Amino acid sequence: MKKALILLVFLAALVVVFLLVFRGGSSDPEQTVQGLPWQIEILPDGESRVFGVTLGRSTLAEAGQQLGGSAEVAIVVNNEQDYGLEMFFSHYTAGVFSGKLILVADLPAERIEQLVQRAARRKYLDSGGKKYRPAHDDLPDIMSATVKSITFLPSVSLDEEAAIDRFGVPAETVVSSEQQVHLLYPDQGLDVIITRKGRDVLQYVAPKSFSTLRDPLHQDSADEQR
């Protein structure tokens, strides 16, 4: 009975924190809670810092130290246009929110192809793509690569109202061919993706590189209208 009561109190506390932190409230828990998904620091050179990682400047090694926990480094190839070297955290806590965190390294296509050829192991993914584990000798070079983008997949479901409450009114809203709603914040380098079926996604890049997120969405819209 005592254990059940403690569990109920704990769950009630989590609900209160979610309502206060994500949807806003009279208190200001952000004074003590850091690393929240909307705490994006904009830097004067067109870069940004989120989760303590400076996009376009921090290396994978520095990001790994900052974020803590265990991470997997792999080359993920979905198709000829969708591939990259990723540092993947299967369990990450952003302030009070848990989820999956993916950091993509800024490496040229030629270098990624070399890493694939030298990979120690290959695994087929359920999505049809492939995941390669880099060779041990390549790891020092890999870890010195800078972080190009960050993707956070929160465990809790989002909605447009909650996103706007925290991130503000988006500069643009785009509905993709997959029926995903993209809330675009170019000044913050952020694309909030509300997915009707599946997990919602927060994508971060340096504001000066925001075209890498926005341009493919407009290209898809143009292709649909042809």
Secondary structure, DSSP 8 states (H G I E B T S, - for coil): -HHHHHHHHHHHHHHHHHHHHTS--SS-GGGT--S-TT--EE-TTS-EEETTEETTTSBHHHHHHHH-S--EEEEEESSSSSEEEEEEEEEEEETTEEEEEEEEE---HHHHHHHHHT-SEEEE-TTS-EEEE--GGGHHHHHTSBEEEEEEEESS---HHHHHHHH-S-SEEEE-TTSEEEEEETTTTEEEEEESSS--EEEEE-GGGTHHHHHHHHHHHHHHH-
